[in-house]
Amino acid sequence: MTSRLAGVLYLAAALWATPTQAQRMSDEEIRKILIEESLASYGGSCPCPYSYAPNRSQCAGASAYSMLKAAYLLCYPADVTQHMIHDYRVRRGIR
């Protein structure tokens, strides 16, 4: 009975702590997440200049980002606007 109660209390504490941790997300952390999501949604092999092609060469000027083929791609922290960060916080219920 004691281990069951301890498990329930642990789960309750973990669930209670999650929003607090999420509210502490920095803009930098959110930028990283948005960049990762952007790259994950790209279907090609050379999204960003720092990416590597299947032949192991760096994409550089041949990347979709460099050739402006995918305007929605986020490759660098500077690509993520404060408005995007604000929208992310609103969607996730983070202040």
N, C-alpha and C positions, 0 to 999 in steps of 0.2 A: 504494500500500500504506500509506503514511504517513497519508493522509487517512482511510482506512478505519479504521485503528487509533485515530486521533484521535476519530473519530465514535463508535466503540465505547466509548472511555474517557469521552467526554462523556456518553453515555447511561448508562453505569454510575454515574458521579458524580451524575447527576440522579436516578436511581432510589435511590441510596444516601442522598441528601440529603433526599428527600421525607419519610420518617418523622420525621426530626429537626425539620423545619419544622413538621410536623403536631403534634409533641409540644409545640411552643412556642406553640400557639394559646392565647390568653388566654380567660378566661371571657367577656369582652366580645365577642370575635370569634365565639365559639360562640353567644352570645345573638343576634347579628346573623344568623347562618346559620339558627338555629332559627326566628326571626321570618320570614325570607325564605321558608323552606320552608313555614311555616304559611300565609302569604299566598298562595303559589303553589298550595297545595292547596285554597284556598277557591274555590268555583265562582261566587259572586255578584259583584256590581259594587261593593258598598260594605262591605268587610270591617272597616275601622277608621275611627275618627272623623276621622283626618287624611287619609283617602282621598278621592278625587273621584269623583262619580257621572258617568255618561255625559253628562249635561247640563252638566258642568263645575262643578257646585256642590259644596262640601265636604260630605261625608257627615255629619259631626258626630253628633248624636243619632239619626240615621236609620241609622247603621252597625249591622251585625250584632253587633259587639262591644258597642256601647252598649245595644242592645236584648236582649242576652244570648241571641241566637238561635244563636250558634255558640260554645259554651263552650270549644271546643278552640283557638280563635283566639288567636294571640300577636301583639299589636300593639305592645307596649312592652317594653323590657328588664326591667322589674319583673315582667312576666308569666312570665318564664323562671325556673324554680326551680333551685336548686343540684342537685336530684335530676335534672332534665332535662339539665343540663350534664354531670353524672356519667354518665348513661346514654349521652349522645352520645360522650363520651370512651371508654367501654367498647366501644360498637359500632364505633368507628373505630380502636380499639387505641391510643388516646392516653392518656398518663398525666396 
